[in-house]
Amino acid sequence: MELWILFGVFTVLMLIGTPIAFCLGVASFATVLYMGLPPLIVFQRLNSGMSVFSLLAIPFFI
């Protein structure tokens, strides 16, 4: 069911002309809310995952 919500929200937002980055974020957040996960924990994991040195090296290289 989560997959249907993810792709459904993404498709609807794309059809109404929303930018792709915003579609990805809103669809992911809608799926997280449906699954019952606390949004705070999801954002903390996202932030800790971006603190990895190899991921930080990519924008600094460019």
Summary of the structure (lengths in Angstrom):
residues: 62
radius of gyration: 14.4
end to end distance: 39.3
largest distance: 40.1
contacts: 134
relative contact order: 0.11
helix: 81%
strand: 0%
